[in-house]
Amino acid sequence: MSDLPGVVPTALPAGLPPAPDDATIARLRAELAEQHPELRVIGTEAMADLNRLSRDFFAYSPVLEPLLQGQRAQLVAAASSVEQVMAVAAACARHGVPLTCRGAGTGNYGQCVPLCGGVVLDLGGLNRLRHHDPATDVITVEAGALMGELERQLAPAGRALRLVPSTVRSASIGGFIAGGSGGIGSLRWGFLRDPGNLLGLEVVTVEPEPRRLQLDAHGSEPLNHAYGCNGILTALRLPTCEAVDWVQLVAGFGDWDAALAAAQALGRSALELNSLCLLEDDAALAMPWPTGCSGPAGEHRLLLLAAPAAMEVLPGLITRLGGQLLWSQPQSQSRGIALRELGWNHTTLHWRADHDGWTYLQLLLPQPEGPCLAELRRRWGAALVWHLEGVRHQGAPRLACLPLVRWQGVERLAQLIDDCRSLGAFLFNPHVLSVEDGGLGVIDADQVAAKAAHDPAGLLNPGKLRGWLER
């Protein structure tokens, strides 16, 4: 059994501060009401809202669910301006009250779940596209803007976001940067933390007199994928790409090795592809396919988003690779569910809708991918169902794996994690609470230094940055 820290937590982190007492919360609320009466504040008089705004989709993990189920804020402040954000930050700093930022709550790891009570700052009201530079097509957008709405605003200019999650219709851009890592577009643009995908941040500090900082790309790096632990993100500067009416394609394969080889070949090709997802037959059978997309059961399916020009090559290439093109349709003309809502964590969502007792992992597979997958299948059999995603890592095409995992208890999950690592897979663990253990696995001194600079009392999302607890 692995003794790596954070493999499978069985308790909340040690050293967490106690939740503030009721009198402190009452004083903070009265202060906000007096100074900013327009600020919407929710307390225990609206317990259903308080519970809802203290959660995300951590129930994907049977490890996190019992740890986070009872955690909630004592107040929610729903800000609609940076000035209101600064007022909440100042009040929390003066009263020593923990502060957890929330976007749309579409994350899966408890990123926005408060571990010490206090205040949840709902940033959904900061939703403006502030600026679109026509010379560079760089945008400045507020953190609470929903990504689906942002896509609609960019479309008339022929632009689009480079990277979006499968929850694009409901996820906020600030939450994606703070809590996400990649998604649709990662086949072309890599991961969010790759240089060039985030150009700058506007950040509010948590101090009695908060500062409103404008960080460049380098200064923003420690806050990218930091769960909002080291600064309140209020606006982001992002590059955009040319908008493409991607063609959705579904190809069927009767043989898994042929399907895997096709995914590898297409990822290395010169074809303009925005997404590549491979589902093993059982996973494919569980998906709610778009209208008109049908085919025989018992086949593995390759899902692609391709530029229109690629259609001169793709159908014949798929046939030569041993597959059969089952369906294609431009994304703009799709009826029913869009193909991009069948990949990434939506695959897990759809599978769990009809399969109780399942969870998932997130891996970057070693190359070549086949031996690792074959050995895991030999050891674990039907307890794993394959779901692969094409990505670009350090400039090279790779395959990530988000296997569906039959839940067999904490010890078996820890053993599976050990097996994956021993076979050369890099793990992004969705069953842990801290930034470090969910990604790099080591403490990032720059993240800790940013927290010291922007949140000197350690009030932002306490318990999620292991480097701060162990400093």
C-alpha positions as CSV (number, residue, x, y, z in Angstrom):
1,M,0.0,0.0,0.0
2,S,1.3,3.5,-0.9
3,D,2.4,5.8,1.9
4,L,2.4,8.8,-0.4
5,P,0.7,11.8,1.3
6,G,-2.8,12.6,0.1
7,V,-3.4,9.4,-1.8
8,V,-6.7,8.7,-0.1
9,P,-7.6,11.1,2.7
10,T,-9.7,9.7,5.6
11,A,-10.2,13.0,7.5
12,L,-10.1,16.8,6.9
13,P,-6.6,18.3,7.1
14,A,-5.1,18.8,10.5
15,G,-4.6,22.3,11.8
16,L,-7.7,23.9,10.4
17,P,-8.9,26.9,12.3
18,P,-12.3,26.6,14.0
19,A,-15.4,28.1,12.4
20,P,-16.1,31.6,13.6
21,D,-18.7,32.0,16.4
22,D,-22.2,33.3,15.7
23,A,-21.4,36.7,17.3
24,T,-18.5,37.3,14.9
25,I,-20.6,36.3,11.9
26,A,-23.4,38.7,13.1
27,R,-20.9,41.6,13.5
28,L,-19.5,41.0,10.0
29,R,-23.0,40.8,8.5
30,A,-24.1,44.0,10.2
31,E,-20.9,45.8,9.0
32,L,-21.6,44.8,5.4
33,A,-25.2,45.8,5.6
34,E,-24.3,49.2,6.9
35,Q,-21.5,49.9,4.4
36,H,-23.0,48.1,1.3
37,P,-26.7,47.7,1.7
38,E,-26.9,46.8,-2.0
39,L,-24.8,43.6,-1.4
40,R,-26.9,40.5,-1.2
41,V,-26.0,38.4,1.8
42,I,-27.5,35.1,2.7
43,G,-27.5,33.5,6.1
44,T,-29.1,30.7,8.0
45,E,-32.5,32.1,7.4
46,A,-32.1,30.7,3.8
47,M,-30.5,27.3,4.7
48,A,-31.3,25.7,1.4
49,D,-29.5,28.4,-0.5
50,L,-26.6,28.3,2.0
51,N,-26.2,24.6,1.5
52,R,-26.5,24.8,-2.3
53,L,-23.9,27.6,-2.6
54,S,-21.5,25.6,-0.3
55,R,-21.3,22.6,-2.6
56,D,-19.9,21.4,-5.9
57,F,-19.9,18.0,-7.5
58,F,-17.6,16.3,-5.0
59,A,-20.1,13.4,-4.8
60,Y,-18.3,12.0,-7.8
61,S,-15.8,10.8,-5.2
62,P,-16.9,8.3,-2.5
63,V,-13.8,9.4,-0.6
64,L,-14.7,13.1,-0.6
65,E,-18.4,12.7,-0.1
66,P,-18.4,11.8,3.6
67,L,-15.7,14.4,4.3
68,L,-17.5,17.3,2.7
69,Q,-21.2,16.4,3.0
70,G,-21.7,18.5,6.2
71,Q,-19.4,21.4,5.3
72,R,-21.1,24.7,4.6
73,A,-20.6,28.5,4.9
74,Q,-22.2,30.6,7.6
75,L,-22.8,33.4,5.2
76,V,-22.9,33.8,1.4
77,A,-22.1,37.2,-0.1
78,A,-23.2,37.5,-3.7
79,A,-21.0,40.3,-5.2
80,S,-21.8,42.1,-8.4
81,S,-18.8,44.5,-8.5
82,V,-15.2,44.6,-7.6
83,E,-15.9,47.2,-5.0
84,Q,-18.3,44.8,-3.2
85,V,-15.6,42.0,-3.4
86,M,-13.1,44.4,-1.8
87,A,-15.7,45.2,1.0
88,V,-16.2,41.5,1.7
89,A,-12.4,40.8,1.7
90,A,-11.9,43.7,4.1
91,A,-14.6,42.6,6.5
92,C,-13.3,39.1,6.6
93,A,-9.8,40.3,7.2
94,R,-10.8,42.6,10.0
95,H,-12.9,39.9,11.7
96,G,-10.6,36.9,11.0
97,V,-13.3,35.1,9.1
98,P,-12.4,32.4,6.5
99,L,-13.4,33.3,2.9
100,T,-14.0,30.8,0.1
101,C,-14.6,32.0,-3.5
102,R,-17.2,30.3,-5.7
103,G,-17.9,30.5,-9.4
104,A,-20.7,28.3,-10.8
105,G,-19.9,25.3,-8.6
106,T,-19.3,22.8,-11.5
107,G,-16.0,21.5,-10.1
108,N,-15.6,17.9,-8.8
109,Y,-13.0,18.1,-6.1
110,G,-14.6,20.3,-3.4
111,Q,-12.6,23.3,-4.6
112,C,-15.3,25.8,-3.5
113,V,-16.5,23.9,-0.4
114,P,-15.6,25.7,2.8
115,L,-13.8,23.6,5.4
116,C,-14.0,26.1,8.2
117,G,-17.4,27.8,7.8
118,G,-17.1,31.5,7.3
119,V,-18.1,33.3,4.1
120,V,-18.6,32.0,0.6
121,L,-18.1,34.8,-1.9
122,D,-20.3,34.1,-4.9
123,L,-18.7,35.8,-7.9
124,G,-21.5,35.0,-10.4
125,G,-22.5,38.7,-10.5
126,L,-19.1,39.7,-12.0
127,N,-20.0,38.6,-15.5
128,R,-19.1,41.3,-17.9
129,L,-16.8,41.0,-21.0
130,R,-14.9,44.2,-20.3
131,H,-12.8,44.5,-23.4
132,H,-12.0,42.8,-26.7
133,D,-8.8,44.1,-28.3
134,P,-9.4,43.9,-32.1
135,A,-5.7,44.1,-32.8
136,T,-4.7,41.0,-30.7
137,D,-8.1,39.4,-30.0
138,V,-7.2,39.3,-26.3
139,I,-10.2,39.6,-24.0
140,T,-10.6,40.9,-20.5
141,V,-13.5,39.2,-18.8
142,E,-14.8,39.2,-15.3
143,A,-14.4,36.0,-13.3
144,G,-18.1,35.1,-12.9
145,A,-18.9,35.2,-16.6
146,L,-20.4,31.9,-17.8
147,M,-18.3,30.4,-20.6
148,G,-21.3,29.5,-22.8
149,E,-22.5,33.1,-22.7
150,L,-19.0,34.3,-23.4
151,E,-18.9,32.1,-26.4
152,R,-22.0,33.7,-27.7
153,Q,-20.6,37.2,-27.1
154,L,-17.4,36.3,-29.0
155,A,-19.1,34.6,-32.0
156,P,-20.0,37.8,-33.9
157,A,-16.3,38.7,-34.0
158,G,-15.5,35.2,-35.3
159,R,-13.6,34.4,-32.1
160,A,-13.8,31.6,-29.5
161,L,-12.2,30.5,-26.3
162,R,-9.3,28.2,-26.7
163,L,-10.1,25.8,-23.9
164,V,-13.5,24.9,-22.4
165,P,-14.7,22.2,-20.0
166,S,-17.5,19.8,-21.0
167,T,-19.6,21.9,-18.6
168,V,-19.0,24.9,-20.9
169,R,-22.7,25.9,-20.8
170,S,-22.8,26.4,-17.0
171,A,-19.2,26.8,-15.9
172,S,-17.7,30.2,-15.0
173,I,-14.4,31.3,-16.6
174,G,-12.8,32.2,-13.2
175,G,-13.8,28.9,-11.7
176,F,-12.3,27.1,-14.7
177,I,-9.0,28.9,-14.3
178,A,-8.9,28.5,-10.5
179,G,-10.1,24.9,-10.4
180,G,-9.8,23.3,-13.8
181,S,-6.8,22.0,-15.8
182,G,-8.0,21.3,-19.4
183,G,-10.8,20.1,-21.6
184,I,-12.1,20.6,-25.1
185,G,-9.3,22.3,-27.0
186,S,-6.5,20.6,-25.0
187,L,-5.7,18.5,-28.1
188,R,-4.6,21.8,-29.7
189,W,-3.7,24.1,-26.8
190,G,-2.6,21.8,-24.0
191,F,-3.5,22.5,-20.4
192,L,-4.5,25.7,-18.7
193,R,-1.2,26.1,-17.0
194,D,0.8,25.9,-20.2
195,P,2.4,29.3,-21.0
196,G,0.2,31.5,-23.2
197,N,-3.2,30.2,-22.1
198,L,-3.5,32.8,-19.3
199,L,-2.2,36.3,-20.0
200,G,-3.1,38.1,-16.8
201,L,-5.3,38.4,-13.8
202,E,-7.0,41.1,-11.8
203,V,-6.7,40.0,-8.1
204,V,-8.1,41.4,-4.8
205,T,-6.1,40.7,-1.7
206,V,-7.6,39.7,1.7
207,E,-6.4,42.4,4.0
208,P,-8.1,45.1,6.2
209,E,-7.4,47.4,3.3
210,P,-7.5,45.2,0.2
211,R,-5.5,45.9,-2.9
212,R,-6.7,45.5,-6.4
213,L,-3.8,44.1,-8.4
214,Q,-3.2,43.7,-12.1
215,L,-0.9,40.7,-12.7
216,D,0.9,39.9,-15.9
217,A,1.2,36.4,-17.3
218,H,4.2,35.5,-15.2
219,G,2.7,37.0,-12.0
220,S,-0.5,35.0,-12.6
221,E,1.1,31.6,-12.8
222,P,0.9,30.8,-9.1
223,L,-2.8,31.6,-9.1
224,N,-3.6,29.4,-12.1
225,H,-5.2,26.2,-10.7
226,A,-4.8,27.2,-7.1
227,Y,-8.5,26.7,-6.0
228,G,-8.7,30.4,-5.1
229,C,-6.4,29.9,-2.1
230,N,-4.0,32.7,-2.9
231,G,-6.0,35.6,-4.2
232,I,-9.5,36.5,-5.3
233,L,-9.7,36.4,-9.1
234,T,-12.0,39.2,-10.3
235,A,-11.0,39.4,-14.0
236,L,-8.9,37.5,-16.5
237,R,-7.0,38.4,-19.7
238,L,-7.2,35.5,-22.1
239,P,-6.2,34.9,-25.8
240,T,-8.9,33.7,-28.1
241,C,-8.7,31.6,-31.3
242,E,-10.6,31.6,-34.6
243,A,-14.2,30.4,-34.2
244,V,-14.7,27.2,-36.2
245,D,-18.0,25.4,-36.9
246,W,-16.5,22.1,-35.8
247,V,-17.8,19.0,-37.5
248,Q,-18.9,16.3,-35.0
249,L,-17.9,12.8,-36.0
250,V,-18.6,9.4,-34.3
251,A,-16.6,6.4,-35.6
252,G,-17.2,2.8,-34.5
253,F,-14.5,0.1,-34.0
254,G,-15.1,-3.6,-33.3
255,D,-11.5,-4.1,-32.0
256,W,-10.1,-2.1,-29.1
257,D,-6.5,-2.2,-30.2
258,A,-7.5,-0.8,-33.6
259,A,-9.5,1.9,-31.9
260,L,-6.5,2.8,-29.7
261,A,-4.2,2.9,-32.7
262,A,-6.6,5.1,-34.5
263,A,-6.7,7.6,-31.6
264,Q,-2.9,7.6,-31.5
265,A,-2.6,8.1,-35.3
266,L,-5.2,10.9,-35.4
267,G,-3.6,12.7,-32.5
268,R,-0.3,12.8,-34.4
269,S,-1.8,13.8,-37.7
270,A,-1.8,17.3,-39.4
271,L,-5.6,17.3,-39.4
272,E,-7.2,20.3,-37.5
273,L,-8.9,18.5,-34.6
274,N,-10.3,20.2,-31.5
275,S,-11.3,17.1,-29.5
276,L,-10.6,13.4,-29.6
277,C,-12.4,11.1,-27.2
278,L,-12.3,7.3,-27.2
279,L,-14.9,5.3,-25.3
280,E,-14.8,1.6,-24.6
281,D,-17.9,-0.3,-25.7
282,D,-19.6,-0.4,-22.3
283,A,-19.0,3.3,-21.8
284,A,-20.3,4.1,-25.3
285,L,-23.4,2.1,-24.7
286,A,-24.3,4.3,-21.7
287,M,-24.0,7.6,-23.5
288,P,-27.1,9.7,-24.6
289,W,-26.0,10.1,-28.2
290,P,-27.1,13.1,-30.4
291,T,-30.3,12.7,-32.4
292,G,-29.6,10.6,-35.5
293,C,-26.4,9.1,-34.1
294,S,-27.0,5.3,-33.9
295,G,-25.0,2.2,-34.5
296,P,-24.6,-1.4,-33.3
297,A,-24.0,-2.1,-29.6
298,G,-20.8,-3.7,-28.5
299,E,-18.5,-1.4,-30.4
300,H,-15.8,1.1,-29.2
301,R,-16.5,4.7,-30.3
302,L,-14.2,7.5,-31.3
303,L,-15.6,11.0,-30.9
304,L,-14.0,13.8,-32.9
305,L,-14.5,17.5,-33.4
306,A,-12.8,18.3,-36.8
307,A,-12.5,21.4,-38.9
308,P,-14.5,21.3,-42.2
309,A,-11.4,21.0,-44.3
310,A,-10.5,17.8,-42.5
311,M,-13.6,16.1,-43.9
312,E,-11.8,15.6,-47.2
313,V,-9.5,13.2,-45.4
314,L,-11.1,11.9,-42.3
315,P,-13.8,9.4,-43.6
316,G,-11.3,7.5,-45.7
317,L,-8.7,7.6,-43.0
318,I,-11.1,6.2,-40.4
319,T,-11.9,3.3,-42.7
320,R,-8.2,2.6,-43.4
321,L,-7.6,2.6,-39.6
322,G,-10.2,-0.1,-39.2
323,G,-13.2,2.0,-38.2
324,Q,-16.6,2.9,-39.6
325,L,-17.9,6.4,-39.7
326,L,-21.3,6.2,-38.1
327,W,-22.4,9.9,-38.0
328,S,-21.3,13.4,-38.7
329,Q,-22.9,16.8,-38.3
330,P,-21.7,20.4,-37.9
331,Q,-21.9,21.4,-34.3
332,S,-24.0,24.4,-35.2
333,Q,-26.7,22.1,-36.7
334,S,-26.7,19.5,-34.0
335,R,-30.0,18.4,-32.5
336,G,-30.1,17.0,-29.0
337,I,-27.0,16.8,-26.9
338,A,-23.7,18.1,-28.4
339,L,-20.9,15.7,-28.8
340,R,-18.6,17.8,-26.5
341,E,-21.0,17.0,-23.6
342,L,-20.2,13.3,-23.9
343,G,-16.5,13.6,-23.1
344,W,-14.3,14.6,-20.3
345,N,-16.2,14.6,-17.0
346,H,-19.5,14.4,-18.7
347,T,-18.6,10.8,-19.5
348,T,-18.5,10.1,-15.8
349,L,-21.7,12.1,-15.2
350,H,-23.7,10.0,-17.8
351,W,-22.2,6.7,-16.7
352,R,-23.0,7.4,-13.0
353,A,-26.6,8.3,-13.9
354,D,-27.3,4.6,-14.6
355,H,-24.5,2.8,-12.7
356,D,-24.5,3.1,-8.9
357,G,-21.2,2.5,-7.1
358,W,-18.8,3.9,-9.7
359,T,-16.2,6.7,-9.6
360,Y,-13.3,7.7,-11.7
361,L,-9.6,8.6,-11.9
362,Q,-7.6,11.0,-14.1
363,L,-4.3,9.9,-15.6
364,L,-1.8,11.0,-18.2
365,L,-0.7,7.7,-19.8
366,P,2.9,6.8,-20.5
367,Q,3.8,6.2,-24.1
368,P,3.2,3.9,-25.8
369,E,-0.2,3.7,-24.0
370,G,-1.2,0.1,-24.9
371,P,1.0,-1.8,-22.4
372,C,-0.1,0.3,-19.4
373,L,-3.8,-0.1,-20.3
374,A,-3.3,-3.9,-21.0
375,E,-1.6,-4.5,-17.7
376,L,-4.2,-2.5,-15.7
377,R,-6.9,-4.5,-17.5
378,R,-5.2,-7.7,-16.6
379,R,-5.0,-6.7,-12.9
380,W,-8.4,-5.1,-12.6
381,G,-10.6,-6.6,-15.2
382,A,-14.2,-5.3,-15.4
383,A,-13.6,-2.9,-12.5
384,L,-12.2,-0.5,-15.1
385,V,-14.0,0.9,-18.2
386,W,-11.8,2.9,-20.5
387,H,-12.3,6.5,-21.5
388,L,-9.4,8.3,-23.2
389,E,-9.0,11.9,-24.2
390,G,-6.5,13.3,-26.7
391,V,-4.3,16.2,-25.3
392,R,-1.1,18.0,-26.0
393,H,1.5,17.9,-23.3
394,Q,4.7,19.9,-23.5
395,G,4.0,20.3,-27.2
396,A,3.5,16.6,-28.0
397,P,0.3,14.6,-28.6
398,R,-0.6,12.3,-25.6
399,L,-3.6,10.4,-24.4
400,A,-5.1,11.1,-21.0
401,C,-7.3,8.5,-19.4
402,L,-10.3,9.1,-17.2
403,P,-11.3,5.5,-16.4
404,L,-14.6,4.7,-14.9
405,V,-13.8,2.8,-11.7
406,R,-16.0,0.4,-9.8
407,W,-15.9,1.5,-6.1
408,Q,-14.5,-1.3,-3.9
409,G,-13.4,0.8,-0.9
410,V,-10.6,3.1,0.1
411,E,-7.9,0.4,0.3
412,R,-8.6,-0.9,-3.2
413,L,-8.7,2.7,-4.6
414,A,-5.3,3.3,-3.0
415,Q,-4.0,0.1,-4.6
416,L,-5.3,1.1,-8.0
417,I,-3.6,4.5,-7.7
418,D,-0.3,2.7,-6.8
419,D,-0.7,0.4,-9.8
420,C,-1.2,3.3,-12.2
421,R,1.9,5.1,-10.9
422,S,4.0,2.0,-10.9
423,L,3.2,1.5,-14.6
424,G,4.3,5.1,-15.4
425,A,1.0,7.0,-15.5
426,F,1.0,10.5,-14.0
427,L,-2.0,10.9,-11.7
428,F,-4.3,13.9,-11.3
429,N,-6.1,12.5,-8.2
430,P,-9.8,13.6,-7.9
431,H,-10.1,12.0,-4.5
432,V,-8.0,14.5,-2.5
433,L,-8.6,18.0,-1.0
434,S,-5.4,19.9,-1.6
435,V,-4.2,21.6,-4.8
436,E,-0.8,19.8,-4.6
437,D,-2.1,16.3,-4.1
438,G,-4.6,16.6,-7.0
439,G,-2.0,17.7,-9.4
440,L,1.8,18.1,-9.2
441,G,2.0,16.1,-6.0
442,V,4.7,18.4,-4.6
443,I,4.5,21.8,-2.8
444,D,4.8,24.8,-5.2
445,A,6.7,27.4,-3.4
446,D,5.4,30.1,-5.7
447,Q,1.8,29.3,-4.8
448,V,2.7,29.5,-1.1
449,A,4.5,32.8,-1.6
450,A,1.5,34.2,-3.5
451,K,-0.7,33.3,-0.6
452,A,1.6,35.1,1.8
453,A,1.5,38.2,-0.4
454,H,-2.2,38.3,-1.1
455,D,-3.7,36.5,1.9
456,P,-1.3,37.0,4.8
457,A,-3.7,35.8,7.5
458,G,-4.4,32.6,5.5
459,L,-8.2,33.2,5.3
460,L,-8.7,32.2,1.7
461,N,-10.1,28.6,1.3
462,P,-8.2,27.2,4.3
463,G,-7.1,23.6,4.2
464,K,-6.8,23.4,0.4
465,L,-3.2,24.5,0.0
466,R,-1.0,21.9,1.7
467,G,2.1,24.0,1.4
468,W,0.5,26.7,3.5
469,L,-0.4,24.2,6.2
470,E,3.1,22.7,6.3
471,R,5.1,25.9,5.8
